[in-house]
Amino acid sequence: MMIKGSERRSLEPLKGVHRETLVWGVRAMLVRFKMEEGALIPKHSHFHEQIGVVVKGKLKLKVEGKEFMLGEGDSYLVPPNASHSAEAVEEVVVVDCFSPPREDYKE
């Protein structure tokens, strides 16, 4: 599967949080999030393993009550079913890999 950048849609599921599903296969999915400064993804959990990298900006990530301040080039892992949240300290872009793919993110 190949998805051209011009064919992707950017959705705003939460105020200031923009999501683009980049590509997915049978076992993994790549998603880019752009978050405006101050935007918040509230505490939640899911059965997917989530691995990501900060491409631009600064992100406060909380996983199971532990807080991490991440900057450009930093990467992270959110284990399956772990409670987590994220806040954009400044405008931030991250790319996340979900395994298995999130059905709710397929477009």
Secondary structure, DSSP 8 states (H G I E B T S, - for coil): ----GGG---EEEETTEEEEEEEE-SS-EEEEEEE-TT-EEEEE--SSEEEEEEEESEEEEEETTEEEEEETT-EEEE-TT--EEEEESSSEEEEEEEES--GGG--
